[in-house]
Every structure is written in structure tokens, then in C-alpha cells.
Amino acid sequence: MKILFVITKSDIGGAQVFVLNLAAVLKKMGYEIEVAAGDGNYLFGELEKEQIPYYYLNSLKRNLNILKSFYFIYDLYCLIKNKNYDIIHLNSSNTLIGAISAKLLHKKPKTLFTFHGLSFIDRNFSSNTIIKTFAKIYYKLLLKAVDKIVFECKTNMNDLKNESMVGSAEVIYNGLEEKNMHFMSKNEARKYFSDKTGFDLINSFIIGSTGRLAYQKNYEFLIQNFYLIKEKIPEAKVVIIGDGPDRDNYIKQIEKRGITKDFFLLGELKDSHQYMQGFDLFTLPSRYEGVSISLIEALYVPIAILASNVGGNSDIVDNDKRQLFCLDNIEEYLDKIFEIYKKRSGIIEHNSSLKERFSLRNMTKSYIKLYDELKGSY
């Protein structure tokens, strides 16, 4: 079976890790795998290591430009017209319109679209009514051109079903391969943090996170409320691994609040999960999510989690109320972080028991079943 994965960006992110992991394991199983993507270096570099062919599409951009979208339809059509793909697996909102490219072919490959979160149409995404309405129309029309629709979590699927935007769809959880995950010891990670920041963090209570410094992740919630966290837990420090468009703004906020000795942005680090044992708590205050790869990584450490109750976050912790708080509710956040600070052994045991649900084996098995169904429907 010949499968083309299509994704908007090639930089580091959860959707890119998903494509890389699934493509690599399918190739090892004998599938003919290729990948097409837009700007970025991370994904292409990793695909090269796996000897998976890839194509750069200049037309693939993360925006709402109609002309770029038509250019992408043409660009993808030119790529796939003589390739005889059986399946085109589309990932991220800007690739969805690529389903039209497949429909233009004489021998039409089957198409599958995976939602990695809802982005513009998420209930918690702040955008004007016109953009949100346009985005909903975009999805509603183009999803009709896709043969199979997959969500990463039940919340996202139910939200769109309630709005009659999708009918038949499936939930397949993201998965990771435990044997490929290597973690520094707590002391090694703490020493790294101390060396990187220039402050001794060995005996601190480290509230950590890995993610893009962008609107979705809502890290300003932590910056703005850190003084309250510090009142509850005097030895608290925050360490965030990641980069993104809001970095400069976050640095200004940190400096303005005088917390530069307590709140650290370490930048983008490859294989960021390896430092997680240096955290006492993994936090994710996101405004919206699909199923966060970084939260799954936290299960594999395992460490305690405190995440906003949005998207697939509740799925990951099996709806454990100890590890969920209402979006932007600082009172609830403070109560729960203090409880975790006092005692977290039971939470860690709970999280360790959830790993198998988010295994690469289970994820791959579910996707192969869908690919076989699509191939059999020719």
C-alpha cells in the first residue's frame, strides 16, 4: 500500500511528531510511505534519517489566504497525479483542501483527514465572528470530500457532531513508543536547568511545561499569576521548554513582573521530553488542544499533571479531577497545585497505569484498520 502524508509545517510540534512516528513504523512494516509538507527543518531532517522520501510544498502555509489555497490544490495535484497513491492522509486544517486535488484525478486515491485540535473553530479560540463562520463553512464543505475523518479526542469529535459539521468519524488516540523514549535522571535534568538558567534549581519545586510559546498554550496565565503560586509554594520555579511567536512578549511580561529569577524560558530543545524528570509537576494551561503529545510524554515519565480541562486533556488523564482545572480559573489552579505539592504519589501511580492506552502500537493498529477499509472500498 502506498500512502502520502500531508502536513502544513515541518517544524517541531505534536502533529509533526505524529506524522513522523506513524510514517516510520509503517515503513518498517513494509508500507510505501512518502510525506509532503511546508516550511520547517525538523520533520524533513528526521524523515531523512528514516529514509522516507519527502517533498517540500511552498504553497503550504498556516494562513487563510484563498489564493494560496488554490495554489496548494494545484501543487498537490501535480505531485500526486502520476504517483499512484492508495491513500492521501491529510493532517492540519490547511491541508484539508487538498482533498479536492485527489478528487481531480482519474484514478482517485482515498483520503483520510486527522484533526489535531480544532484551531479556529474551537469554542475557546478567540477570533471575530466572521473568521469563525468562514472557518466552519470551510470545514463543513471540505469534510464532505474526505473518505474518513479521525479525531484525537472525544471532546473535539462531539463538539463538531453537535454542530452537524461531521457525521461518521472515529477517535484514535496519539501514541508513543516507550523504548524510544529516554529520560535524564532528576538530578541530571536539574543540573542542566541550573546550568542553562544560571540559577541553582536543584532544591526547587519545578513547575514545567514543553510547548510552543503561542496563543494556544496560554502561558501568560502562568506569568500573570506566578506571584500567587509563589505565595502558596515559596520554592516554586517555572521552566518552559519551547519557542514560538509570543516569546518576546513573554520575556517582557516576566521582566515587568520582576520574576526573572523564578520563571525561565529555555527555548526549543530537541527531544524535550528527556528533561521531564526534572519537573515536579507538568502543567499545560492551554486554551484548546487535540491530544497533546507532551502530556502523553508526561504519562511515560511518569509525573503529576495539572492541565486545563479542554480538548483531549481529560482523555489523557482519564478524567482525573485532581489533574484538571477550568480554563483560566486561578483559584482552582492554586488549590490543585497545592494539593499536588503536598502529595502526588497516588497521581503518579495513576498516570503510569494509562501509558498503554497511548502506545504507538495501538495507534498504528487503528490506522492500519482504517487504511485497509479504505483500500478495500475501491
C-alpha positions as CSV (number, residue, x, y, z in Angstrom):
1,M,0.0,0.0,0.0
2,K,1.3,3.4,-1.0
3,I,0.5,6.3,1.4
4,L,1.2,10.0,1.2
5,F,1.1,12.0,4.5
6,V,0.5,15.8,4.0
7,I,1.1,18.3,6.8
8,T,1.3,22.1,6.8
9,K,4.5,22.8,8.7
10,S,7.8,20.8,9.1
11,D,8.8,22.5,12.4
12,I,8.7,20.8,15.8
13,G,5.2,20.1,17.0
14,G,2.7,17.4,18.1
15,A,1.3,16.9,14.6
16,Q,4.8,16.6,13.1
17,V,5.8,14.0,15.7
18,F,2.6,12.1,15.0
19,V,3.3,12.0,11.2
20,L,7.0,11.0,11.8
21,N,6.1,8.2,14.3
22,L,3.4,6.7,12.2
23,A,5.3,7.1,8.9
24,A,8.4,5.4,10.4
25,V,6.6,2.4,11.8
26,L,4.5,1.9,8.7
27,K,7.7,1.9,6.6
28,K,9.3,-0.7,8.8
29,M,6.1,-2.8,8.3
30,G,6.6,-2.7,4.5
31,Y,4.3,0.1,3.5
32,E,5.4,2.5,0.8
33,I,5.4,5.9,2.7
34,E,6.1,9.5,1.5
35,V,5.5,12.8,3.1
36,A,4.7,16.3,1.8
37,A,5.0,19.4,4.0
38,G,5.6,23.1,4.1
39,D,8.2,25.2,5.9
40,G,10.4,23.9,8.7
41,N,13.5,21.8,9.2
42,Y,12.7,19.3,12.0
43,L,10.4,16.9,10.1
44,F,12.4,16.7,6.9
45,G,15.6,16.1,8.9
46,E,14.0,13.2,10.8
47,L,12.4,11.7,7.7
48,E,15.8,11.7,6.1
49,K,17.2,9.6,9.0
50,E,14.3,7.1,8.4
51,Q,15.0,7.1,4.7
52,I,11.4,8.2,4.0
53,P,11.0,10.3,0.7
54,Y,9.6,13.8,1.3
55,Y,8.5,16.8,-0.8
56,Y,8.5,20.5,0.1
57,L,5.4,22.3,-1.0
58,N,5.9,26.1,-1.0
59,S,2.2,26.6,-1.3
60,L,1.5,25.0,2.1
61,K,1.2,27.9,4.7
62,R,-0.5,28.3,8.0
63,N,-2.9,31.1,7.0
64,L,-6.4,31.8,5.5
65,N,-5.1,33.1,2.1
66,I,-7.6,31.9,-0.6
67,L,-5.1,32.3,-3.4
68,K,-2.5,30.2,-1.5
69,S,-5.2,27.5,-1.0
70,F,-5.8,27.3,-4.8
71,Y,-2.1,27.2,-5.4
72,F,-1.9,24.3,-2.9
73,I,-4.6,22.4,-4.7
74,Y,-2.7,22.7,-7.9
75,D,0.7,22.0,-6.2
76,L,-0.6,18.8,-4.6
77,Y,-2.4,17.7,-7.8
78,C,0.9,18.0,-9.7
79,L,2.7,15.9,-7.0
80,I,0.1,13.1,-6.8
81,K,-1.1,12.8,-10.4
82,N,1.5,10.2,-11.5
83,K,2.4,8.7,-8.1
84,N,-0.5,6.1,-7.8
85,Y,-1.0,6.6,-4.1
86,D,-3.6,4.4,-2.5
87,I,-4.2,6.8,0.5
88,I,-3.7,10.5,1.0
89,H,-3.5,11.2,4.7
90,L,-4.1,14.9,5.4
91,N,-3.1,16.5,8.7
92,S,-3.9,20.1,9.9
93,S,-6.5,22.5,8.7
94,N,-4.6,24.0,5.8
95,T,-4.2,20.6,4.2
96,L,-7.9,19.7,4.2
97,I,-8.5,21.5,0.9
98,G,-6.0,19.0,-0.6
99,A,-8.9,16.5,-0.7
100,I,-10.0,18.4,-3.9
101,S,-6.7,17.5,-5.5
102,A,-7.4,13.8,-5.1
103,K,-10.9,14.2,-6.5
104,L,-9.5,15.8,-9.7
105,L,-7.6,12.6,-10.6
106,H,-8.9,10.0,-12.9
107,K,-7.8,7.2,-10.5
108,K,-8.8,8.8,-7.2
109,P,-6.8,7.8,-4.1
110,K,-8.8,7.5,-0.9
111,T,-8.4,10.4,1.6
112,L,-8.3,10.5,5.3
113,F,-8.2,13.6,7.5
114,T,-6.9,13.7,11.1
115,F,-7.9,16.6,13.3
116,H,-5.0,17.7,15.5
117,G,-7.2,20.0,17.6
118,L,-9.9,22.3,16.2
119,S,-7.9,25.6,15.9
120,F,-10.1,28.4,14.5
121,I,-13.4,26.6,15.3
122,D,-12.6,25.6,18.8
123,R,-15.0,27.0,21.4
124,N,-12.1,28.6,23.2
125,F,-10.4,30.1,20.2
126,S,-10.6,33.9,20.3
127,S,-11.4,35.2,16.9
128,N,-14.0,37.5,15.3
129,T,-17.3,36.1,14.2
130,I,-16.5,36.4,10.5
131,I,-13.3,34.3,10.7
132,K,-15.0,31.7,12.9
133,T,-18.0,31.5,10.5
134,F,-15.8,31.2,7.5
135,A,-13.7,28.5,9.1
136,K,-16.8,26.5,10.0
137,I,-18.1,26.7,6.4
138,Y,-14.6,25.7,5.2
139,Y,-14.6,22.6,7.3
140,K,-18.3,21.7,6.7
141,L,-17.9,21.8,2.9
142,L,-14.4,20.2,2.6
143,L,-15.0,17.4,5.1
144,K,-17.6,16.1,2.7
145,A,-14.8,15.4,0.2
146,V,-12.9,13.3,2.7
147,D,-13.4,9.5,2.8
148,K,-12.5,9.1,6.5
149,I,-12.4,11.5,9.4
150,V,-10.4,10.9,12.6
151,F,-10.3,12.9,15.8
152,E,-7.6,12.6,18.5
153,C,-10.1,13.0,21.3
154,K,-13.8,12.6,22.1
155,T,-14.4,16.2,23.1
156,N,-13.4,17.6,19.7
157,M,-15.4,15.0,17.8
158,N,-18.6,15.6,19.9
159,D,-18.3,19.4,19.5
160,L,-18.4,19.1,15.7
161,K,-21.1,16.4,15.7
162,N,-23.2,18.7,17.9
163,E,-22.9,21.4,15.3
164,S,-23.7,18.9,12.5
165,M,-20.3,19.6,10.9
166,V,-19.4,15.9,10.8
167,G,-21.4,12.6,10.7
168,S,-19.4,9.5,10.8
169,A,-16.0,9.8,12.5
170,E,-13.6,7.9,14.7
171,V,-11.4,8.7,17.7
172,I,-7.8,7.4,17.6
173,Y,-5.5,8.5,20.4
174,N,-2.0,9.6,19.7
175,G,0.6,7.1,20.7
176,L,4.3,6.9,21.6
177,E,6.9,4.1,21.6
178,E,8.2,3.7,25.1
179,K,11.5,2.1,24.1
180,N,12.3,5.2,22.0
181,M,11.9,7.5,25.0
182,H,14.9,8.2,27.1
183,F,14.8,10.4,30.2
184,M,17.6,12.1,32.2
185,S,17.5,11.3,35.9
186,K,16.0,14.0,38.1
187,N,19.4,15.2,39.2
188,E,20.9,15.3,35.7
189,A,17.9,17.3,34.4
190,R,18.0,19.7,37.4
191,K,21.8,20.3,36.8
192,Y,21.0,21.0,33.1
193,F,18.3,23.5,34.1
194,S,20.7,25.2,36.6
195,D,23.5,25.5,34.1
196,K,21.1,26.8,31.4
197,T,19.5,29.4,33.6
198,G,22.5,30.4,35.8
199,F,20.4,29.7,38.9
200,D,20.6,26.8,41.3
201,L,17.3,24.9,40.8
202,I,18.3,21.6,42.5
203,N,16.0,22.0,45.5
204,S,13.2,24.0,43.9
205,F,9.7,22.8,43.2
206,I,9.8,23.0,39.4
207,I,6.5,23.5,37.5
208,G,7.5,22.5,34.0
209,S,6.0,22.5,30.5
210,T,7.0,21.9,26.9
211,G,5.2,23.6,24.1
212,R,5.0,26.4,21.6
213,L,5.1,29.9,23.0
214,A,1.9,30.8,21.3
215,Y,-1.7,31.8,21.9
216,Q,-3.0,28.3,22.1
217,K,-0.8,27.3,25.0
218,N,-1.8,30.2,27.2
219,Y,1.5,30.5,29.1
220,E,0.6,34.1,30.0
221,F,-1.8,32.5,32.6
222,L,1.3,31.3,34.5
223,I,3.2,34.5,34.1
224,Q,0.4,36.7,35.3
225,N,-0.4,34.5,38.3
226,F,3.0,33.4,39.3
227,Y,3.1,35.7,42.4
228,L,0.0,33.8,43.7
229,I,1.7,30.4,43.1
230,K,4.8,31.7,44.9
231,E,2.7,32.7,47.9
232,K,1.4,29.1,48.1
233,I,4.7,27.4,47.3
234,P,7.7,29.7,48.1
235,E,10.3,27.4,46.4
236,A,8.3,27.3,43.1
237,K,10.0,27.9,39.8
238,V,8.6,27.7,36.3
239,V,10.7,26.1,33.4
240,I,9.2,26.1,29.9
241,I,10.9,24.4,27.0
242,G,9.8,25.6,23.6
243,D,9.8,28.6,21.3
244,G,7.3,30.5,19.3
245,P,5.8,33.8,18.2
246,D,5.0,35.0,21.7
247,R,8.5,34.6,23.2
248,D,9.4,38.3,23.1
249,N,6.1,39.3,24.7
250,Y,6.5,36.7,27.4
251,I,10.0,37.9,28.2
252,K,8.7,41.5,28.6
253,Q,6.0,40.3,30.9
254,I,8.4,38.3,33.0
255,E,10.8,41.2,33.3
256,K,7.9,43.6,34.1
257,R,6.8,41.4,37.0
258,G,10.3,41.0,38.3
259,I,10.3,37.2,38.2
260,T,13.4,36.7,36.0
261,K,14.9,34.6,38.9
262,D,11.9,32.3,39.1
263,F,10.4,32.0,35.6
264,F,12.6,30.6,32.8
265,L,12.0,30.1,29.0
266,L,14.7,27.7,27.9
267,G,13.9,27.8,24.2
268,E,13.5,25.0,21.8
269,L,15.3,21.8,22.7
270,K,15.3,18.6,20.6
271,D,13.7,15.6,22.4
272,S,12.4,17.9,25.1
273,H,10.7,15.0,26.9
274,Q,14.1,13.8,28.1
275,Y,14.2,16.6,30.7
276,M,10.8,15.9,32.2
277,Q,12.1,14.0,35.2
278,G,13.5,17.3,36.3
279,F,9.9,18.6,36.8
280,D,7.9,18.1,39.9
281,L,4.7,18.9,38.0
282,F,3.9,19.1,34.3
283,T,1.4,21.9,33.6
284,L,-0.5,22.8,30.4
285,P,-2.8,25.8,30.7
286,S,-3.9,25.6,27.1
287,R,-6.9,27.4,25.7
288,Y,-7.6,24.5,23.3
289,E,-6.0,21.1,22.5
290,G,-6.4,18.0,20.5
291,V,-4.4,15.3,22.3
292,S,-1.1,16.8,23.4
293,I,2.0,14.8,22.7
294,S,3.7,16.5,25.6
295,L,1.0,15.4,28.1
296,I,1.4,11.8,26.8
297,E,5.1,12.1,27.4
298,A,4.4,13.2,30.9
299,L,2.5,9.9,31.4
300,Y,5.6,8.0,30.3
301,V,7.9,9.7,32.8
302,P,5.5,9.5,34.9
303,I,4.9,12.7,36.7
304,A,1.9,14.6,38.1
305,I,-0.1,16.7,35.6
306,L,-2.2,19.9,36.0
307,A,-3.9,20.8,32.8
308,S,-6.8,23.0,31.7
309,N,-9.9,20.9,31.1
310,V,-10.1,21.5,27.3
311,G,-9.9,19.2,24.3
312,G,-8.2,15.9,24.9
313,N,-6.6,16.8,28.2
314,S,-9.3,15.0,30.2
315,D,-8.9,11.9,27.9
316,I,-5.2,11.7,28.7
317,V,-5.6,11.8,32.5
318,D,-8.7,9.6,32.3
319,N,-10.8,12.5,33.6
320,D,-8.9,12.6,36.9
321,K,-10.2,15.7,38.5
322,R,-7.1,16.1,40.6
323,Q,-5.2,16.9,37.4
324,L,-7.7,19.2,35.6
325,F,-8.8,22.7,36.2
326,C,-11.3,25.0,34.5
327,L,-9.6,27.2,31.9
328,D,-8.1,30.4,33.4
329,N,-9.6,29.6,36.9
330,I,-6.7,30.6,39.1
331,E,-8.5,29.8,42.3
332,E,-9.0,26.2,41.2
333,Y,-5.4,26.0,39.8
334,L,-3.9,27.2,43.1
335,D,-6.0,24.7,45.2
336,K,-5.0,21.8,43.0
337,I,-1.3,22.7,42.6
338,F,-1.0,22.9,46.4
339,E,-2.6,19.5,46.8
340,I,-0.2,18.1,44.3
341,Y,2.7,19.8,46.0
342,K,1.8,18.2,49.3
343,K,1.2,14.7,47.9
344,R,1.5,13.3,44.4
345,S,2.5,9.7,44.7
346,G,-1.1,8.4,44.0
347,I,-1.4,10.6,40.9
348,I,2.0,9.3,39.6
349,E,0.8,5.7,40.0
350,H,-2.5,6.6,38.2
351,N,-0.7,8.2,35.3
352,S,1.7,5.2,35.0
353,S,-1.3,2.9,34.5
354,L,-2.5,4.9,31.5
355,K,0.5,4.6,29.2
356,E,-0.7,1.6,27.2
357,R,-3.8,3.5,26.1
358,F,-1.5,5.9,24.3
359,S,1.0,3.4,22.8
360,L,2.3,3.7,19.3
361,R,1.3,0.1,18.8
362,N,-2.4,0.8,19.5
363,M,-2.4,3.9,17.4
364,T,-0.7,2.2,14.4
365,K,-3.1,-0.8,14.6
366,S,-6.1,1.5,14.5
367,Y,-4.8,3.5,11.5
368,I,-3.9,0.3,9.6
369,K,-7.5,-0.9,10.1
370,L,-8.8,2.4,8.5
371,Y,-6.3,2.2,5.6
372,D,-7.4,-1.4,4.9
373,E,-11.0,-0.4,4.9
374,L,-10.3,2.5,2.5
375,K,-8.3,0.3,0.2
376,G,-11.0,-2.3,0.2
377,S,-13.6,0.2,-0.8
378,Y,-12.1,1.0,-4.2
